[in-house]
Amino acid sequence: MGRERLDFAEFYEGSWAPCLKAVLASQANQQKAEDQLAEAFARAWASWWNVRRHPAPRAWVVRTALNVGVSSWRHQRRELALGEQDGAHAYDTDMGTGGVDDSLLDALRHLPLREREVVVLRLLL
């Protein structure tokens, strides 16, 4: 079990920042993106035996984080009355974009959610 922990720790350390950037490009709210990503990495650890064999483990983590966000949104939608949802984006520019142009990130945010996710998963990872 020690080797698995070490493998996962290396994967986590090398993948957190790129995965966060990908989720931020789709989500645009840093706190929510970090929460979603933390949940995705927890799920990756729980299924590490399978995830590490995945052809694109980082993409698996990002897809899982995006799914967590969708589940959260659906749950909130049931709780909030129509029109009470906050559509404001709290993108933290201090985070850095890792070489991704701000105009590209801005353009991504104007795409419909599913198209944005495809671009993020395909091009940024």
Backbone as ProteinMPNN parsed JSONL, in Angstrom:
{"seq_chain_A": "MGRERLDFAEFYEGSWAPCLKAVLASQANQQKAEDQLAEAFARAWASWWNVRRHPAPRAWVVRTALNVGVSSWRHQRRELALGEQDGAHAYDTDMGTGGVDDSLLDALRHLPLREREVVVLRLLL", "coords_chain_A": {"N_chain_A": [[0.818, -1.197, 0.0], [2.067, 1.188, 0.51], [3.498, 1.999, -1.788], [1.426, 2.66, -3.55], [0.349, 4.899, -2.274], [2.49, 6.663, -2.511], [2.669, 6.864, -5.319], [0.167, 8.048, -5.838], [0.451, 10.431, -4.399], [2.505, 11.687, -5.847], [1.193, 11.957, -8.303], [-0.906, 13.663, -7.525], [0.491, 15.993, -6.641], [1.74, 16.754, -9.036], [-0.419, 17.218, -10.645], [-2.381, 18.881, -9.561], [-2.312, 21.78, -10.03], [-2.502, 22.068, -12.978], [-4.968, 20.784, -13.356], [-6.662, 22.348, -11.792], [-6.568, 24.763, -13.194], [-7.85, 23.989, -15.544], [-10.421, 23.335, -14.582], [-11.111, 25.829, -13.559], [-11.254, 27.288, -15.923], [-13.587, 26.379, -16.937], [-15.422, 26.6, -14.831], [-14.995, 29.061, -13.405], [-15.257, 30.169, -10.853], [-13.194, 30.429, -8.278], [-13.124, 29.365, -5.602], [-15.217, 27.464, -5.629], [-14.274, 25.855, -7.689], [-11.908, 24.85, -6.553], [-13.004, 23.382, -4.424], [-14.541, 21.483, -5.821], [-12.494, 20.189, -7.184], [-10.996, 19.158, -5.08], [-12.797, 17.268, -4.097], [-12.898, 15.615, -6.353], [-10.251, 14.646, -6.449], [-10.272, 13.225, -4.058], [-12.065, 11.218, -4.725], [-10.594, 10.088, -6.77], [-8.457, 9.011, -5.33], [-9.848, 7.101, -3.847], [-10.508, 5.358, -5.866], [-8.076, 4.709, -6.951], [-6.678, 2.48, -7.958], [-7.965, 1.924, -10.4], [-8.011, 4.463, -11.629], [-5.335, 5.192, -12.009], [-4.644, 3.607, -14.12], [-6.067, 4.611, -16.15], [-6.243, 6.049, -19.424], [-5.901, 8.816, -19.467], [-5.401, 10.18, -16.725], [-5.49, 12.762, -15.515], [-7.463, 14.053, -16.997], [-9.589, 12.456, -16.233], [-9.842, 13.225, -13.554], [-10.495, 15.967, -13.856], [-12.898, 15.782, -15.316], [-14.425, 14.448, -13.41], [-14.44, 16.407, -11.392], [-15.891, 18.414, -12.718], [-18.314, 17.071, -12.994], [-19.002, 16.862, -10.308], [-19.504, 19.531, -9.82], [-21.772, 19.917, -11.449], [-23.584, 18.219, -10.168], [-23.752, 19.513, -7.715], [-24.822, 21.941, -8.532], [-27.327, 21.102, -9.46], [-28.422, 20.222, -7.073], [-28.508, 22.629, -5.604], [-30.232, 24.046, -7.224], [-32.66, 22.872, -6.742], [-33.09, 23.769, -4.191], [-33.069, 26.563, -4.224], [-35.142, 29.324, -5.038], [-36.382, 30.205, -8.266], [-34.385, 32.552, -9.951], [-32.95, 33.447, -7.772], [-30.379, 32.605, -7.879], [-26.906, 33.229, -7.873], [-25.192, 34.675, -10.409], [-22.714, 35.735, -10.626], [-19.224, 35.837, -11.317], [-16.304, 34.823, -9.673], [-13.556, 34.929, -10.381], [-10.238, 34.511, -9.6], [-7.616, 36.393, -10.363], [-5.091, 36.463, -9.326], [-4.261, 33.913, -9.095], [-3.059, 33.109, -11.4], [-2.534, 32.101, -14.801], [-1.053, 30.206, -15.963], [0.171, 30.461, -18.494], [-1.983, 30.501, -20.154], [-3.796, 32.544, -22.171], [-5.517, 35.472, -21.133], [-7.584, 36.46, -22.713], [-8.383, 34.192, -24.064], [-9.41, 32.654, -21.949], [-11.521, 34.325, -21.271], [-13.038, 34.18, -23.611], [-13.715, 31.474, -23.522], [-15.476, 31.44, -21.37], [-17.723, 32.494, -22.495], [-18.806, 30.562, -24.027], [-21.309, 27.973, -24.398], [-21.961, 25.758, -21.64], [-21.41, 22.909, -22.098], [-19.879, 22.962, -24.482], [-17.744, 24.499, -23.589], [-16.657, 22.758, -21.679], [-15.775, 20.675, -23.346], [-13.766, 21.959, -24.847], [-11.991, 22.677, -22.802], [-11.278, 20.151, -21.71], [-10.207, 18.892, -23.953], [-8.252, 20.626, -25.126], [-6.833, 22.064, -23.095], [-5.883, 20.117, -21.431]], "CA_chain_A": [[0.0, 0.0, 0.0], [2.953, 2.34, 0.552], [3.823, 2.441, -3.152], [0.235, 3.308, -4.098], [0.27, 6.239, -1.674], [3.54, 7.475, -3.12], [2.239, 7.128, -6.701], [-0.927, 9.017, -5.819], [0.994, 11.712, -3.941], [3.21, 12.271, -6.99], [0.16, 12.354, -9.263], [-1.602, 14.815, -6.955], [1.376, 17.165, -6.673], [1.985, 17.16, -10.417], [-1.665, 17.43, -11.391], [-3.308, 19.838, -8.948], [-2.35, 23.086, -10.706], [-3.11, 22.005, -14.316], [-6.387, 20.425, -13.247], [-7.371, 23.519, -11.288], [-6.696, 25.713, -14.306], [-8.872, 23.474, -16.455], [-11.729, 23.498, -13.946], [-11.367, 27.272, -13.512], [-11.643, 27.752, -17.263], [-14.977, 25.998, -17.134], [-16.225, 26.985, -13.677], [-14.745, 30.498, -13.225], [-15.308, 30.571, -9.452], [-12.028, 29.729, -7.749], [-13.439, 28.575, -4.4], [-15.997, 26.293, -6.047], [-13.392, 24.995, -8.477], [-11.023, 24.153, -5.613], [-13.817, 22.399, -3.706], [-14.859, 20.411, -6.759], [-11.27, 19.459, -7.469], [-10.661, 18.381, -3.881], [-13.686, 16.103, -4.111], [-12.473, 14.739, -7.449], [-9.032, 13.948, -6.034], [-10.665, 12.243, -3.04], [-12.635, 10.085, -5.461], [-9.492, 9.446, -7.489], [-7.733, 8.188, -4.356], [-10.703, 5.958, -3.516], [-10.497, 4.457, -7.027], [-6.75, 4.874, -7.526], [-6.315, 1.28, -8.715], [-8.496, 2.09, -11.759], [-7.68, 5.777, -12.183], [-3.942, 5.241, -12.469], [-4.576, 2.867, -15.386], [-6.845, 5.366, -17.138], [-5.328, 6.639, -20.413], [-5.676, 10.239, -19.164], [-5.879, 10.354, -15.344], [-5.818, 14.167, -15.223], [-8.77, 14.314, -17.602], [-10.551, 11.775, -15.369], [-10.03, 14.08, -12.377], [-11.206, 17.181, -14.269], [-14.274, 15.389, -15.648], [-15.082, 14.165, -12.14], [-14.663, 17.7, -10.745], [-16.998, 19.073, -13.423], [-19.526, 16.343, -12.623], [-19.318, 17.281, -8.941], [-20.117, 20.85, -9.959], [-23.127, 19.754, -11.999], [-24.405, 17.648, -9.098], [-23.955, 20.578, -6.741], [-25.743, 22.904, -9.136], [-28.669, 20.5, -9.453], [-28.895, 20.221, -5.692], [-28.84, 24.016, -5.267], [-31.377, 24.467, -8.028], [-33.86, 22.4, -6.052], [-33.25, 24.51, -2.944], [-33.255, 28.0, -4.451], [-36.231, 29.745, -5.906], [-35.916, 30.704, -9.548], [-33.966, 33.943, -9.934], [-32.118, 33.753, -6.621], [-29.018, 32.126, -8.069], [-25.907, 34.258, -8.128], [-24.46, 34.379, -11.631], [-21.432, 36.442, -10.637], [-18.017, 35.026, -11.346], [-15.276, 35.329, -8.757], [-12.282, 34.395, -10.844], [-9.113, 35.158, -8.923], [-6.526, 36.523, -11.321], [-3.822, 36.25, -8.647], [-3.948, 32.49, -9.23], [-2.213, 32.908, -12.573], [-3.206, 31.294, -15.812], [-0.142, 29.185, -16.454], [0.439, 30.6, -19.908], [-3.23, 30.589, -20.904], [-4.117, 33.947, -22.404], [-6.751, 35.92, -20.494], [-8.643, 36.593, -23.719], [-8.88, 32.841, -24.309], [-10.267, 32.305, -20.814], [-12.736, 35.123, -21.402], [-13.817, 33.593, -24.711], [-14.257, 30.196, -23.04], [-16.606, 31.704, -20.477], [-18.888, 32.871, -23.289], [-19.338, 29.365, -24.678], [-22.23, 27.166, -23.587], [-21.248, 24.903, -20.691], [-20.908, 21.658, -22.676], [-18.809, 23.293, -25.422], [-16.627, 24.936, -22.764], [-16.055, 21.563, -21.089], [-15.048, 19.955, -24.408], [-12.554, 22.698, -25.149], [-11.098, 22.567, -21.638], [-10.751, 18.793, -21.598], [-9.451, 18.514, -25.144], [-7.12, 21.491, -25.454], [-6.029, 22.489, -21.958], [-5.263, 18.957, -20.804]], "C_chain_A": [[0.861, 1.26, 0.0], [3.277, 2.881, -0.823], [2.641, 3.157, -3.798], [0.096, 4.73, -3.558], [1.289, 7.171, -2.308], [3.171, 7.834, -4.56], [1.141, 8.19, -6.736], [-0.426, 10.394, -5.397], [1.731, 12.426, -5.074], [2.218, 12.765, -8.044], [-0.543, 13.625, -8.791], [-0.754, 16.085, -7.068], [1.609, 17.669, -8.099], [0.745, 17.554, -11.182], [-2.563, 18.518, -10.829], [-3.419, 21.125, -9.754], [-2.948, 23.004, -12.112], [-4.594, 21.657, -14.276], [-7.209, 21.605, -12.737], [-7.572, 24.541, -12.395], [-7.779, 25.27, -15.275], [-10.264, 23.646, -15.861], [-12.095, 24.971, -13.861], [-11.804, 27.816, -14.865], [-13.099, 27.42, -17.543], [-15.889, 26.579, -16.054], [-16.169, 28.476, -13.394], [-14.877, 30.996, -11.798], [-14.241, 29.765, -8.735], [-12.363, 28.85, -6.545], [-14.215, 27.314, -4.767], [-15.129, 25.325, -6.834], [-12.458, 24.201, -7.567], [-11.777, 23.075, -4.836], [-14.141, 21.197, -4.593], [-13.627, 19.547, -7.024], [-10.837, 18.624, -6.274], [-11.519, 17.124, -3.808], [-13.268, 15.112, -5.193], [-11.203, 13.972, -7.088], [-9.329, 12.926, -4.938], [-11.255, 11.007, -3.707], [-11.564, 9.341, -6.245], [-8.702, 8.545, -6.546], [-8.541, 6.93, -4.012], [-10.713, 4.917, -4.638], [-9.124, 4.435, -7.696], [-6.322, 3.675, -8.362], [-6.771, 1.398, -10.176], [-8.04, 3.397, -12.409], [-6.254, 5.801, -12.723], [-3.738, 4.49, -13.78], [-5.352, 3.564, -16.508], [-5.872, 5.988, -18.138], [-5.017, 8.117, -20.161], [-6.19, 10.52, -17.746], [-6.228, 11.799, -14.982], [-7.191, 14.518, -15.795], [-9.874, 13.647, -16.78], [-10.868, 12.648, -14.162], [-10.83, 15.325, -12.748], [-12.664, 16.857, -14.585], [-15.067, 15.113, -14.368], [-15.389, 15.465, -11.403], [-15.827, 18.443, -11.405], [-18.325, 18.395, -13.104], [-19.969, 16.694, -11.204], [-20.008, 18.646, -8.98], [-21.538, 20.782, -10.481], [-24.059, 19.209, -10.923], [-24.735, 18.707, -8.049], [-24.96, 21.599, -7.263], [-27.167, 22.362, -9.127], [-29.262, 20.512, -8.051], [-29.316, 21.633, -5.276], [-30.092, 24.479, -5.993], [-32.683, 24.042, -7.358], [-34.144, 23.236, -4.812], [-33.568, 25.99, -3.154], [-34.458, 28.264, -5.34], [-35.642, 30.307, -7.191], [-35.576, 32.188, -9.442], [-33.089, 34.316, -8.753], [-30.679, 33.312, -6.799], [-28.098, 33.268, -8.434], [-25.115, 33.874, -9.359], [-23.102, 35.051, -11.69], [-20.275, 35.468, -10.612], [-16.972, 35.659, -10.45], [-13.932, 34.748, -9.143], [-11.146, 35.189, -10.24], [-7.928, 35.212, -9.878], [-5.165, 36.384, -10.665], [-3.355, 34.804, -8.788], [-2.974, 32.275, -10.386], [-2.927, 32.0, -13.548], [-2.278, 30.294, -16.447], [0.091, 29.259, -17.94], [-0.819, 30.645, -20.767], [-3.618, 32.057, -20.968], [-5.46, 34.309, -21.776], [-7.891, 36.06, -21.494], [-9.223, 35.237, -24.089], [-9.812, 32.411, -23.189], [-11.587, 33.06, -20.887], [-13.639, 34.56, -22.497], [-14.452, 32.272, -24.284], [-15.501, 30.411, -22.185], [-17.871, 32.103, -21.239], [-19.485, 31.696, -24.057], [-20.384, 28.707, -23.791], [-21.425, 26.149, -22.77], [-20.656, 23.659, -21.336], [-19.764, 21.919, -23.664], [-17.557, 23.722, -24.658], [-15.895, 23.73, -22.163], [-15.252, 20.788, -22.128], [-13.737, 20.642, -24.708], [-11.538, 22.543, -24.018], [-10.474, 21.181, -21.584], [-9.847, 18.437, -22.775], [-8.163, 19.33, -25.314], [-6.25, 21.865, -24.264], [-5.392, 21.322, -21.214], [-4.636, 18.107, -21.89]], "O_chain_A": [[0.411, 2.304, -0.472], [3.327, 4.096, -1.013], [2.824, 4.144, -4.51], [-0.235, 5.653, -4.302], [0.988, 8.327, -2.606], [3.341, 8.98, -4.975], [1.177, 9.11, -7.553], [-0.829, 11.407, -5.969], [1.593, 13.638, -5.237], [2.38, 13.849, -8.605], [-0.749, 14.553, -9.574], [-1.23, 17.12, -7.535], [1.667, 18.877, -8.333], [0.836, 18.158, -12.251], [-3.425, 19.031, -11.542], [-4.524, 21.52, -10.125], [-3.833, 23.799, -12.429], [-5.381, 22.175, -15.068], [-8.327, 21.833, -13.201], [-8.651, 25.123, -12.51], [-8.543, 26.097, -15.773], [-11.189, 24.059, -16.561], [-13.253, 25.334, -14.066], [-12.642, 28.715, -14.931], [-13.761, 28.118, -18.311], [-17.007, 27.002, -16.347], [-17.209, 29.095, -13.164], [-14.623, 32.176, -11.554], [-14.368, 28.548, -8.598], [-11.923, 27.702, -6.482], [-13.911, 26.226, -4.277], [-15.237, 24.111, -6.665], [-12.241, 23.009, -7.788], [-11.253, 21.983, -4.615], [-14.028, 20.046, -4.169], [-13.718, 18.32, -7.079], [-10.36, 17.502, -6.442], [-11.022, 16.043, -3.493], [-13.285, 13.902, -4.968], [-11.09, 12.783, -7.386], [-8.699, 11.869, -4.896], [-10.974, 9.881, -3.298], [-11.614, 8.117, -6.373], [-8.32, 7.437, -6.923], [-7.987, 5.837, -3.9], [-10.904, 3.728, -4.381], [-9.028, 4.167, -8.893], [-5.661, 3.849, -9.385], [-6.038, 1.011, -11.085], [-7.723, 3.429, -13.597], [-6.001, 6.373, -13.783], [-2.75, 4.722, -14.477], [-5.294, 3.151, -17.666], [-4.785, 6.414, -17.748], [-3.979, 8.613, -20.598], [-7.294, 11.041, -17.583], [-7.166, 12.033, -14.221], [-7.984, 15.201, -15.147], [-10.966, 14.198, -16.642], [-12.031, 12.795, -13.789], [-11.752, 15.7, -12.024], [-13.566, 17.583, -14.164], [-16.232, 15.494, -14.256], [-16.476, 15.617, -10.847], [-16.655, 19.035, -10.713], [-19.347, 19.065, -12.959], [-21.163, 16.81, -10.929], [-20.978, 18.881, -8.259], [-22.412, 21.508, -10.009], [-25.189, 19.676, -10.779], [-25.862, 18.781, -7.56], [-25.833, 22.061, -6.529], [-28.108, 23.093, -8.816], [-30.449, 20.778, -7.867], [-30.368, 21.809, -4.662], [-30.91, 25.214, -5.439], [-33.681, 24.762, -7.403], [-35.3, 23.397, -4.421], [-34.265, 26.596, -2.341], [-34.743, 27.513, -6.272], [-34.526, 30.827, -7.194], [-36.358, 32.982, -8.919], [-32.53, 35.413, -8.736], [-29.835, 33.614, -5.954], [-28.459, 34.159, -9.204], [-24.433, 32.849, -9.359], [-22.407, 34.951, -12.701], [-20.335, 34.417, -9.974], [-16.777, 36.875, -10.464], [-13.248, 34.144, -8.317], [-11.105, 36.413, -10.361], [-7.309, 34.188, -10.165], [-4.168, 36.205, -11.365], [-2.171, 34.514, -8.614], [-2.156, 31.357, -10.346], [-3.81, 31.229, -13.172], [-2.671, 29.596, -17.382], [0.201, 28.224, -18.596], [-0.729, 30.811, -21.983], [-3.749, 32.724, -19.941], [-6.423, 33.549, -21.874], [-9.045, 35.803, -21.153], [-10.41, 35.129, -24.395], [-10.884, 31.863, -23.447], [-12.646, 32.501, -20.599], [-14.855, 34.474, -22.327], [-15.594, 31.984, -24.642], [-16.463, 29.648, -22.273], [-18.97, 32.054, -20.685], [-20.547, 31.823, -24.666], [-20.353, 28.862, -22.57], [-20.338, 25.737, -23.174], [-19.474, 23.383, -21.129], [-18.784, 21.174, -23.68], [-16.442, 23.356, -25.031], [-14.664, 23.69, -22.143], [-14.165, 20.295, -21.827], [-12.702, 19.985, -24.814], [-10.357, 22.303, -24.268], [-9.259, 21.056, -21.428], [-8.837, 17.754, -22.603], [-7.107, 18.771, -25.614], [-5.033, 21.974, -24.413], [-4.453, 21.522, -20.443], [-4.049, 17.065, -21.597]]}, "name": "protein", "num_of_chains": 1, "seq": "MGRERLDFAEFYEGSWAPCLKAVLASQANQQKAEDQLAEAFARAWASWWNVRRHPAPRAWVVRTALNVGVSSWRHQRRELALGEQDGAHAYDTDMGTGGVDDSLLDALRHLPLREREVVVLRLLL"}
